[in-house]
Amino acid sequence: MPDVLIVEVTGTKLEQYDEVNRYLGLDMHTGSGDWPDGLLSHTGAANANGDVTVVEVWESQDKQAAFMEARLGPALAKAGITEPSRMEWLTYLAHRDF
């Protein structure tokens, strides 16, 4: 069963979110790019202060960990993002697009 990951990074702005995606070779607007193996869903959002939250569904925590080590960790460091204020795994129950 898939796992859900919530990552909140206080103080991170949309520009840094876009920068990380450029380093990863991902275009959030068109969906094109080199998407990681095991990622089933990705949503990026910002609150009224501009702080970024990402919600993802992964086939497994191991696949996300491999992506973090190989690609995402270095991309976050290049963009100056060092530590999330929240990183939590949840058990996937269901999904429905309306």
Backbone bond lengths (Angstrom), bond angles and torsions (degrees), N, CA, C in turn:
res aa  C-N    CA-C-N  psi(-1)  N-CA   C-N-CA  omega(-1)  CA-C   N-CA-C  phi
1 M - - - 1.451 - - 1.526 108.43 -
2 P 1.334 116.94 140.93 1.473 120.53 -179.95 1.523 112.82 -65.22
3 D 1.322 114.80 165.98 1.455 122.75 176.18 1.525 109.41 -123.03
4 V 1.334 115.82 148.66 1.464 122.45 179.66 1.526 108.26 -106.24
5 L 1.324 116.05 134.42 1.458 122.04 178.54 1.520 109.41 -117.89
6 I 1.331 116.23 128.30 1.465 122.05 173.71 1.524 107.46 -113.29
7 V 1.329 115.78 126.70 1.463 121.20 178.48 1.526 107.74 -127.67
8 E 1.327 116.26 121.73 1.462 122.30 175.34 1.522 107.64 -114.88
9 V 1.332 115.84 135.55 1.456 119.95 179.27 1.524 108.37 -130.37
10 T 1.314 115.83 95.85 1.455 121.68 177.97 1.524 109.10 -64.31
11 G 1.314 115.93 134.60 1.461 120.67 179.67 1.514 113.62 90.14
12 T 1.323 118.06 -6.64 1.462 121.70 176.67 1.518 108.20 -91.34
13 K 1.290 116.23 136.76 1.463 121.28 -176.05 1.524 110.97 -112.65
14 L 1.319 115.47 169.13 1.457 122.56 -179.15 1.520 111.76 -54.35
15 E 1.319 117.05 -36.90 1.465 120.03 -179.22 1.525 110.93 -61.45
16 Q 1.336 116.91 -39.78 1.467 120.20 178.74 1.529 111.04 -70.77
17 Y 1.322 117.39 -37.18 1.469 121.44 175.76 1.526 109.15 -58.95
18 D 1.322 116.66 -47.68 1.467 121.05 178.97 1.526 111.16 -63.74
19 E 1.331 116.73 -38.85 1.464 121.32 179.51 1.529 110.97 -62.80
20 V 1.321 117.24 -45.32 1.464 120.85 178.06 1.524 109.86 -59.11
21 N 1.318 117.40 -44.69 1.462 120.42 -179.34 1.527 111.94 -64.59
22 R 1.330 117.14 -35.38 1.475 119.61 175.37 1.525 110.18 -63.65
23 Y 1.332 117.57 -44.89 1.469 120.83 177.91 1.530 110.93 -59.52
24 L 1.334 116.27 -35.55 1.465 121.00 -179.30 1.526 112.79 -80.16
25 G 1.328 117.15 -12.08 1.457 120.62 -177.30 1.514 112.65 75.55
26 L 1.340 116.20 33.77 1.464 122.00 -179.07 1.519 110.18 -115.89
27 D 1.321 116.82 137.36 1.456 122.08 176.10 1.522 107.81 -113.91
28 M 1.319 116.31 105.02 1.460 121.17 -176.99 1.526 112.84 -66.54
29 H 1.329 117.34 -23.23 1.466 120.15 -176.99 1.523 112.08 -80.97
30 T 1.333 117.02 -34.97 1.463 120.10 -179.11 1.523 112.71 -102.78
31 G 1.340 116.73 -18.58 1.459 120.34 -176.69 1.513 113.45 83.25
32 S 1.317 116.98 2.91 1.463 119.73 -179.01 1.525 110.33 -82.68
33 G 1.322 115.10 160.56 1.453 119.76 175.02 1.506 113.60 130.07
34 D 1.302 114.49 -176.69 1.455 123.55 -177.14 1.529 109.50 -93.44
35 W 1.326 116.01 77.72 1.456 121.63 -177.09 1.523 110.09 -71.15
36 P 1.326 117.49 143.79 1.459 120.17 -176.14 1.524 112.84 -71.07
37 D 1.327 114.40 146.85 1.450 121.81 174.91 1.527 109.41 -62.03
38 G 1.322 115.88 130.33 1.458 120.41 176.85 1.511 115.70 96.00
39 L 1.340 117.74 -10.75 1.471 120.36 177.91 1.520 108.71 -81.25
40 L 1.318 116.68 122.42 1.459 121.65 -178.81 1.518 113.08 -99.37
41 S 1.338 116.79 -29.33 1.459 120.66 -176.88 1.523 109.07 -158.02
42 H 1.335 116.13 143.00 1.469 121.34 177.27 1.519 108.38 -139.17
43 T 1.335 116.13 131.04 1.457 122.56 173.38 1.515 108.20 -132.33
44 G 1.319 116.68 126.73 1.455 122.22 173.92 1.519 108.24 -111.82
45 A 1.320 116.96 137.93 1.464 121.33 -178.89 1.524 109.09 -146.54
46 A 1.332 115.72 160.73 1.462 120.87 178.05 1.522 109.37 -130.87
47 N 1.338 115.99 144.46 1.455 120.23 176.72 1.532 109.68 -85.15
48 A 1.316 116.72 -174.90 1.465 121.40 -177.05 1.530 112.42 -61.94
49 N 1.332 117.02 -26.35 1.471 120.72 177.59 1.521 112.51 -84.42
50 G 1.329 116.80 -6.91 1.462 120.79 -178.67 1.510 113.42 91.40
51 D 1.340 118.36 -0.94 1.462 121.30 177.97 1.526 109.94 -65.70
52 V 1.322 116.88 138.13 1.463 122.36 -173.24 1.527 111.21 -94.91
53 T 1.337 114.30 137.61 1.459 122.91 171.53 1.519 107.61 -125.70
54 V 1.323 115.97 136.29 1.463 121.86 177.41 1.519 107.88 -120.11
55 V 1.343 116.03 134.03 1.458 122.73 175.02 1.521 106.98 -122.14
56 E 1.328 115.75 122.93 1.461 120.45 -178.05 1.520 110.41 -130.02
57 V 1.333 115.55 152.40 1.451 122.75 171.74 1.529 106.37 -115.30
58 W 1.319 115.29 125.89 1.464 122.63 -177.95 1.521 110.20 -118.76
59 E 1.324 116.27 149.34 1.468 121.00 173.18 1.522 110.08 -59.32
60 S 1.340 116.16 -36.20 1.467 120.36 179.11 1.522 109.73 -160.19
61 Q 1.318 115.74 157.48 1.456 120.42 175.45 1.528 110.63 -66.06
62 D 1.319 117.65 -30.25 1.465 121.26 178.45 1.531 111.40 -63.49
63 K 1.331 116.99 -39.78 1.471 119.44 179.58 1.523 110.88 -67.96
64 Q 1.330 117.33 -37.25 1.460 119.52 176.59 1.525 110.04 -66.75
65 A 1.320 117.30 -40.08 1.467 121.32 179.76 1.526 110.87 -62.58
66 A 1.324 117.32 -39.73 1.462 120.82 178.05 1.524 110.58 -64.90
67 F 1.331 117.60 -41.45 1.463 122.22 177.26 1.522 110.77 -64.72
68 M 1.323 116.43 -41.73 1.465 120.94 179.44 1.522 110.30 -60.46
69 E 1.310 116.66 -45.99 1.460 120.29 -177.33 1.533 112.01 -68.81
70 A 1.308 116.45 -43.77 1.466 120.22 -173.98 1.522 113.94 -79.79
71 R 1.333 117.39 -38.91 1.468 118.98 -170.30 1.523 114.63 -130.44
72 L 1.333 117.06 -49.05 1.462 119.01 -171.73 1.519 112.14 -69.86
73 G 1.313 118.30 -44.04 1.461 120.98 179.18 1.520 112.49 -54.53
74 P 1.356 118.22 -51.62 1.464 119.57 177.26 1.529 113.41 -61.29
75 A 1.341 117.90 -37.39 1.466 120.80 179.30 1.527 111.10 -66.95
76 L 1.330 117.42 -40.75 1.463 120.84 176.86 1.526 110.72 -62.10
77 A 1.327 116.65 -43.13 1.465 120.49 179.69 1.531 111.02 -62.19
78 K 1.328 117.49 -42.32 1.474 121.00 178.52 1.524 111.42 -60.50
79 A 1.340 116.14 -34.34 1.468 120.99 -178.97 1.525 112.16 -85.97
80 G 1.330 117.23 0.66 1.464 120.63 178.05 1.514 114.67 81.57
81 I 1.325 117.37 18.47 1.463 121.55 179.10 1.524 107.15 -100.05
82 T 1.340 116.07 116.70 1.455 119.01 -173.17 1.524 114.53 -108.71
83 E 1.304 117.95 -32.73 1.464 119.07 -173.98 1.524 110.48 -151.33
84 P 1.345 117.67 125.08 1.468 118.55 174.67 1.524 110.74 -70.91
85 S 1.330 116.12 149.78 1.463 119.53 174.89 1.525 110.47 -80.29
86 R 1.338 116.59 -20.60 1.471 121.49 175.41 1.520 108.02 -150.92
87 M 1.320 115.68 133.63 1.458 122.18 172.12 1.519 106.06 -141.82
88 E 1.333 116.09 113.29 1.461 120.43 -173.20 1.521 110.64 -137.70
89 W 1.325 114.54 133.36 1.464 121.32 174.15 1.523 109.15 -94.36
90 L 1.336 115.45 136.93 1.458 122.23 177.82 1.525 109.34 -124.42
91 T 1.319 115.79 155.61 1.456 120.79 176.23 1.525 109.11 -81.37
92 Y 1.306 116.04 126.12 1.467 122.69 179.99 1.526 109.04 -69.51
93 L 1.324 116.32 130.97 1.464 120.85 177.28 1.528 111.73 -112.23
94 A 1.324 116.88 -49.88 1.455 119.72 -176.72 1.526 109.66 -167.34
95 H 1.334 115.53 162.45 1.461 122.50 175.91 1.509 108.40 -145.79
96 R 1.314 115.41 141.96 1.474 120.63 177.96 1.504 108.41 -149.17
97 D 1.342 118.52 125.12 1.449 122.81 171.79 1.520 109.08 -89.09
98 F 1.310 116.59 135.28 1.473 120.69 178.44 1.498 110.78 -116.65
